[in-house]
Each structure stands twice: as C-alpha cells, then as structure tokens.
Amino acid sequence: MTGRGARAISEAMLAMPRNQSSLLVAACVLLSPVQGMADEESPLRAPRYVIEAIRIVGAKKTKSYVIRRALTVKVGEGLAVDDPRFDASRFRVLSLGFFSDVQLRLKKGSRRGLVVLLVQVKERGTILLSDIFLGLSEATEAWGGLGLAEKNLFGRGIGLEGAFVFGADPDVERGALQQAYWLRLSAPRGSFGLELNTSFLYLDGSEFFRQAGSERTSTPDDFLSVRYRRLGGTAGVGFNLGSISRMTVDYRGEAVEASVPRGAVWRHPSGRIDPIAFDIMEGNSVLSLVSAQVEFDTRSDPILPEHGWILTLGMDASTQLIGSSYSYLKLSSSYRHFFGLPWRRHILALGLLGGVIFGDAPFFEKFFIGDLNDLVPSRSLGLNFSTLPSRDFFGTSIDSMRYEDLALRATVEYIIPWFRGGEIAYSLDFFFRVGVIFLASKEDLMVRDRALGESFPLDLTIDAGLRFDTRIGIFRFSIGNGLGRVPF
C-alpha cells in the first residue's frame, strides 16, 4: 500500500465510529503486504494525530471542565484511533456517575495531522435514591430509612449524600430504639483524579448478644443488648495511580460510649456457661484509624459491565499511636471478573471476597454474617436489627458466628440483560447468584469440640431476582432480599 493510500484510509477512519474504524485497521492488516512499507505508515499501526481541540456534546448540566478532567488525553497530545486511552477515557467519564452513555470519536482538524476529539455524553439523573432501609424481624418489629444523593451538585462534580435509619424498640433485654444518621461531601480538585471527601456519622445502637438457647434459635428472649453510641467522621483523599488503578486514603475518628452488662454469660442448653465477649470497651473510648484502599478496574462499564475485572485491596490500621483505644489491623480484598457469553449477551460473573483482622477490634468493625449471607439481614448504616443466625445448610458451626475476624465468600452469578436504553429506565437485568461463605474467629478454629466437618463454619448463600438501573437509582428486587427481611 502506498503512503498516499494509507493516509486516505486514516482520514476515512476519522469520520467513522471507533468500532468501525478498528475493523478497517484489521482489514488493512489482512489485505496489505507488510514488506517494504515505512513503519510510520504501516497499517499494523494506526496513524497518530495531534489533538487540536476537545469538544463536549450533550452535557447540559455538567460543566465541561469536569469531563475534560476525567479524560486521559489533553489538547496537544498525540492520539491514534486504536489508542487504549480511548477506552480508558470513556470508562473514567462513565465512572463519574453522571452519564448513561459516553462515546468518543475523532474528527478532522483545521489541517492535516490535527484532529478534534469529540466526547458525546448522555446525562443521567444525578439526584438519586441511594438506599432504602426496610425490614421486619423477631427482635425488631420494624425498621426503615432512606438515603439520598446528589452526585453532581451545580454541575461541578461535587457529591452530597445523606442517609438515616430508625428501628422500633427491640423485644430484647436492655434493648432500646436504634437510629443512625450519615452525611458525606466529596469535591474533585485539579488533575490526577484528585478527590477530597469528608463524612459525618451519629449512631445510637443496641446490639444483640446471645445469653441463652442454642445457636440455631433467634428467639429474642435468648439475647440481651449492649447500648452504644458512636459520633465521628472521616476525612480523606482519592487519586489515580494509573489508567486502571486508583487509591484512597482516609482518617476516621470516633467517640464511642457503651453500656456493657457486667458478668453476663451464655447459658447453653447443655448446662455449660461461657462469658459473653462483647468486644467493646465499657464507658467512653476513642476509635482512631487510618484506611488505605487500592482499586484496579478493567471493566467495560462501571455500572453494567459485560467483561473485565475489578480488584480492591483495603487496609484499616488502628493504634494507640494515633490516639485510639483499640489496636488492630484489618486487611480485606474483593475481586469480580465478568465474562461476556456468546449467546444473547448473557454475562457470567465470578466473585471472591476475603478478610482478616489482627488484634482487638470493636464488634462493629468486624465481619458480620449479614454482610456475607444474602439470606440474613445486613447492617443498615452500621446498625443490626435482627437476631437471625446463618441458615446453616451444611450443618456446621456457622450458626454461632456473628461478628468475627476471618471471612471468605466465593460466588458465581449469571446475568441476563432484559432491557437497555430509555430516558427513565436505563436497564433491567435478571440475575441468579449462588455461593459459599466462611466466617469464624481464630480462636474458634483452634477448638476441636466437634467433628472436623462440623467445626469448619461454612454455609450456602443464594439469591435471584431483578435489578433495575433507573434515573433515580439502582433497585434490586430479589428472593434473598425479601427472605432476609421477614421473620420465618
């Protein structure tokens, strides 16, 4: 192929969507001889152009500089139509959460060798119903609350979120009404994806601890409550490490007050008596910790991924050196991999979550059974409203585990896209998920008072239902969500 022919093809590619231009490059590779061609004009490498300008189309509310800041390319830089920064830029703009669709194209510039990068966006609703807290249990007659978020305040990328939850007086000894309030403000600043954030939390809780009965029961009379309050907040910063990686560092400080019943014991049906480990200090204490989290993300879309993976590594460190009454190290990780299947765009997702705590963490910082098992109510803004144990399908010791320092969860999820597009409803998916969970304390694993198979605390978690992505938020209607919130 002559140099003039290669240039003609490259100019034709500028007028095409990126997926079509990529096919044209592939066709050149198959049809053109390689021998004797100049390297800079080889169809094996798409010609590079200099970005003359960046145009934003479709952003009615969002300020253009918010979008430009998320791009991985700037005016004056070189770019080819098959440059990986295309996908990276598109993903980062989508990750802002302000748009339901983002497309990048190159158009001819004012002269040969120059191009205009066209960023075409479709805005989505940014005032969201972020959480709905609602449930019933044997211990708490009812609880409820809401979370609201403005993800793009004044079109400047500022995030403002808030949530609250209330619970009725629990039918548990020493129990009292539970309530929590949470507020968060995030503000992006400058380049490198820098984001500043701060949050506030007030929580008045009444946690349940077993004092009688076997592990399998959830009768409120078998429990007693520990009254506690938490007041504090966080301050942190997030920034990009690379095209697919991001890091956040936070400091959290809280004043904690607890009323712990002295001499409380668990009287087993067999007659054995064990002291109750409440894992919180009596009276006033301080929780002070530093958190760091690194995220690697190659997903095709941050909300509706069809392929790619996301890996998150986290660390929380609390020590007396920074004024904390508690000393512990918490390590956690999560991984999800999405595979696009060849039939009807179905998706297979594999998930793995794990964590370990070294030291003496308060119970509310430990891994909770409801946060691992879809069939047990999860915590709402840090509050637990249920005495329900894990279902124990395998007949192990998992039903005695609630707040522990070792956790593992492995899941397989099958996703069937039913609907894409629309102005109010963006997508509708059916999903089915099944997995295995493990939750234990290090001390429990060392005790051998039962058969080995029964001592290893495993259980089955399962869920299926519909997931809606709408203009006012993402909603999930599922079997597990329903079963975990009604007493049976």
N, C-alpha and C positions, 0 to 999 in steps of 0.2 A: 504494500500500500504506500502511495506517495505521501509526502508531508502535507501537501495540499488536501488530499483525501482525508487524512487523519484530522486535520483542522476542521474540515467541513462536518465530519461526524461529531466532533466535540461541540461545535456550535449548535448542531441539531439537538444534542443532548440537553442543552441549556433550556430548551423550550418544553422538555418533557418532565413529567413527574419522576421522582428519583428511582422508583422501582422499574419504570420502563427504560430509563437511561442505563441502569445497571444491566438489563437484558441486552441492550445494544452493545455495551462493552464486551459482554460474554460472546456475542455473535462475532465481533471483530476478532476475538481470540481464536475462534474456531475457523474463520474463513480467511484470515490474512497470514501470509508467510512471515516468520519471525526473522529469518536470516537476512542480514544486511540492513535492517531498519535501525534508525537512530534511537537511542534509549529514550530520549525525551518525547519522541513521537510514537513510541510503541503502544499498540492497543492493549498490551499487558498492563500498562499503567495509564490510567485516565489523566488527561492533561490537567495541569494545575492553573488556577486563575487567582487573581488578587481581588479580594473583596473591596469593592469601591464604596458600597453603602449597604446598610441593613434596613429593610422596610418591614414594619409590623402591620399586619392586616387582620381586622376582626376584633381587635381589643377596644371595646367601648368603655369599660370601666377601668381596666388595669393600665397603669402608666407604662409607657413604652420602655422606660429605663429598667423597670422591674424584669421585663422579659429579656432585654439585652444583657442584663447582669447574669442571667442564668445560662446564656449561651457559652459554649466552649471556644468560640471563634470571635474575633473582633475585626473591625474595619482595618484594612491594610495587610491582613494576613493572607497567606496562600491557602487555597482550598480546591479539592477535586470532587467530582460528583460521587465518587466512591469512597470519600474520606470517612473514616469511622467517627469523626467528630459530628457528622450529620446525625447519626443515631444518638450519640451522647448528648448533643444539644437538644434534640427532640425530647429525650427522656427527662432531662433536667427541667425543661419548661413544663412538661406534664406533671412532674413531681411537685411543682409549686401548688398543685391542687386547685388552680383557678380555671382550668380548661378541660373540656371533654374531648377535644381533638386538637392535635398540633401537626402541621405539615410544613416541611422545609423544601424550598426549590431554589434553583439558580436561574437568573435571568441575565440577558446581555447587559453589559455596562455601556459607558459612553464611548469606549473604544475597545479594540481587540485586546484580549488579555485581562480585561476588567469585567467583573460580574456584580450583580446586585443579589444579595441573599434575601429571599422573600420568606418571612415567617408568618404563616397563616394559622390563626388560632380561632377556636370556637369556645367562647366563655361559657362556664357552667355556674350554677348558683353557688355563692360563697358564704351565704348565711345558712348554716346547717343545723339540723337537729342531730347533734353528735352522739347522744346517749339517751336511751330510755330505760330507766330502772323500774322494774315492776315484778312483784312476786309474792307468793304465799308460802308459808312453811308451818310445820308443827310448832316451832318455837316462836315465830313472829307471825301474828295474824295477817299482816300485810306490810309491804314497803313499796316506796315509789319515789321517783325523782326524774329530773331531766338534765340534759347537757346541751348547751347552745354554743355555737362557734361562728365567728366572722373571720374567715380565713384571709380576707383581702381588704382590710379596713382602708377606706378612702382611695382604694385602687393602688396603694403603695406597698402591698405585700405584708402589711402588719397583721398579725394574728391575735385575736382576742377570744378566749374561750372561758366558759364558766359552767359549773355543774353543781347540783345539790341532790341530796337523797335523805328521806325520812323513813323511819321504821316505827311501827307501833310498839308499845311496851311488850317486851318478850315474856312469855309464860315460863320463865326460868328463874330460879332462886337468885336474888340480888340483881335481877335484870332491870333495866331502865330504857326509856326511849333512846334510840340511836339516830344521829344526824351527822351530816358532813357537808362541807362547802369547799369548793375548789375554784381557783381563778388562775389563768395563765396569760401572759403577754409575751409575744415574740416579735422582734423587729429586725429585718435584714439590714445589714450595713456594708456598703462597699463591695469589693470583688472577692474572689476565692470562696463565694457562697457563704460568707460570714453571716451568722445569725446570732443575735443576743436574745436571751429569754429569761423570764423570771416567773415564779408561780407562788401562790399562797394557799395554805390548807388549814382548815379548822375541822376537827373531828371529835365528836363526843360518842364514844363507843361502849359496848357492853359485850365482851367476848365470852363465848361459852366453852366450859371445860367439863369433861365427864367426871362425875363423882360416884356413880353407881351404875349397875347394869353391865351387860356385855357390850362388846364393840359393835355388834350388829344393830343395836337399838338406837332410835333417835328420839325417844320419849323425853320431853323437856324436863320432867321431874328427875331424870338421871344426870342433870347438868347443873352447874352453878356459874354465875357470871363474875367477871372481873371488870369493874368500871375503870375506864381510862380516857384521857383526853390528850390530843396532840394539836399543837399550834406551832406553825413554822412555815418555811418556804424554801425555794431554790433560786439560784442564780447561775447562769451558765452561758456557754458559747458553743456554737457549732461551725464547722468549716470543712471545705472539701480537701481531701488528700490527693485525689486524682480524678480521672474521668469516671470511675465506677466506685469510688470509696469516699466516705465521709466520717468525720469524727466529732463527737460532742463531749464536752467536759462540764460537769455541774458540781456545785457545792450545795448541800442541803443541811439545814439546821432546824431542829425542832425542840420545843419544850414539851416534856411528857410528864403527865401526872397519872398515877394509878393507885387504886384501892384494892389491895390483894388480901383475900381472906387467909388468915394465918392458921397453920396446922391442918389445912384442907387435905383430904385423902380420897383416893378412889377405892371404894369397897367392891371388889369383884364378886360375882355370883358364887365363886368357889370358896369365898371367905378370905382370900388374900387381900391385903391392904397395901396400897402404894401411895406415896406422897405425890401430889399433883405438881408438875413442873409448869409454872405459869409463864416463864420466860419473859418477865418484865419486872422492873425494879419497883418496889413499894415506894410510895410518895413521889417526890419530884426528881426527875432525871433529865439529861440532855442527850439528844441524838445528833451527832455531827459527823458528816461523812462526805467523801469526795467520790464522784462517779465518773467513769470514762466509758465511752462506747464507740466502737468502730463498726461501720457498716459497709459491706461490699455488695453492689447491686448491678446485675446484668439483665434484669427483666425487661421484656419488650414494652411493658406498660406498668406503671406503679399501682394501678387500680385493677385493671383487667389483663393480667399477663397471660400470654399464650406460650411463651418459652422464656428460658433464662433462670437465674437463681439469685437468691439473696441470703447473705450470711451476716449475722450480727454477733459480735463479741462484746460482752459487758463486764465491768468490774465495779464493785462498791467497796470502799475501804473506810471503816470507822475505827478511830483510835483516840485514846486519851491525849495524844499529842496535839489534836485539833479540838480539844475540849469536850470530847464525847464521854458519856458514862458507860458506853458499850464499846467493846473491842472485837471486831470480826472482819473477815474478808469474804465477800460474796462474788463468785465467778459464775457467769451464765453465758449460754450461747444458743442460737437458734439458726436453723438452715431450712430453706424451702427451695425445691427445684421443680420447675414447671416444664412439662413436655407436651408439645402440640402433637396430637394424634392425627393420622392421615384421613380419618373419616369425620366429615361434618364439623371440623374444627373443635372436636372434643379435646379436653385437657386432662392430663394426669399430673397430680401434684404430690410430691413426697416431702414429708416434714420431719424434722428432728429437733428436739429441744432438750437441753440439759443444764444442770447447775449444781453447785456445791457451795456450802458455807463452812468456813473455818472460824472457830471462836464462838462467842456468846451473843448472838443476835436476838433482839426482841422478837416476839412471836409474829408481829405484823410485818416484819422484814423477811420472814422465812417463806418457803414454798408452800402453798396452800392447796389442798386437794381439789377444791372447787375451781381453781385456776388451771388445773390439768385435765380434769374429767368433765366432759360435756354434759354428763348426767347428774352433776352436783352443782348447786348454785355457786356462781363465782362471787368474789367480793365486789361491792359497789362503792367506789371511791375509798377503798380500804376497809369497808365495813362488811362483816359477815352476819347474815340474818338467819342462818339455818344450822340445825344440829345434824343434818343428814350425812351419814358416812358414805364412803365409796361403795358401789354396789357389790363388789367382791364376786365377780362372775367365776373366778378361778379358785375360790375357796382358800385364799392366802390370808396374811395378816394385814392386808391393805385397809380393811375397815377400821382399824385402830389408828390409822395415820391421818393427821390433820395439818399441823404446822411442823414441817420437817426441814432438814438441811441437805438432803440429797434428792434430786428429782431427775426424771428422764421421761420423755414422751416421744413416741415414733408413730407417725400416721401416714395413711395413704388416702388421697382424696381424688374422686372422679367428678369432673365438672362438665356439664352440658350447657353450652350457651343457647338460650332460647330466643333472645331478643337483643339487638344492638341498634342504637340510634334513637332519635326523638328529642324533643325540646324539654320535656319534663322528666320522663323516664329514660335513662341512658342505656340501661342494660337489665336483663333478667337472666339469672342462671339457676339451674338445678344442681345441687351438689350432694354427694354421699361421701362420708368420711368414717373411717374405722382406724383404730389404733390401739396401742398398748401403752400403759403408763406405769411408772415405778416411782414410789415415794417412800422415804424412810429416813430415820436418823442413824448416824454412825453407831450409836450405842445399841440400837435395835438389831443391827446386823451382826453384832458380836454375841448376842444372846441366843442360845440354842435350846429353847424350852418346848419346841415342837418339831415336826418333821421338816427337812430342808426345803421341800417344795412349798410348804405352808409358811415358812419363815421368810421367803423371798416375796416382798409385798408388790405384787403385780395385779393389774386389773385391765378390763376392756373398756374403751371409750368409743362411742358410736354416735353419729349424728347424720341427719339428712333433712333437706328442706330447700327453700328458695332464698336467693339473695338478690335484692333489688339495689341498683345504683340509681338514685334519683336526684333531682335538683335540690332537694332539701336534706340529703344524706343517704347513707347506705343502711339498709334494713335487712335483717335476717329473720325468717320465719322457719323454725326447724323443730324437729321432734325433740332433740336434746334440750333445746332452749325451753320448750314447754314442760317436759318432764322434770327438769331441774328446778322449776319454779312453782310446782304444785305438790302438796303433800300426798304421798301414796305409799 
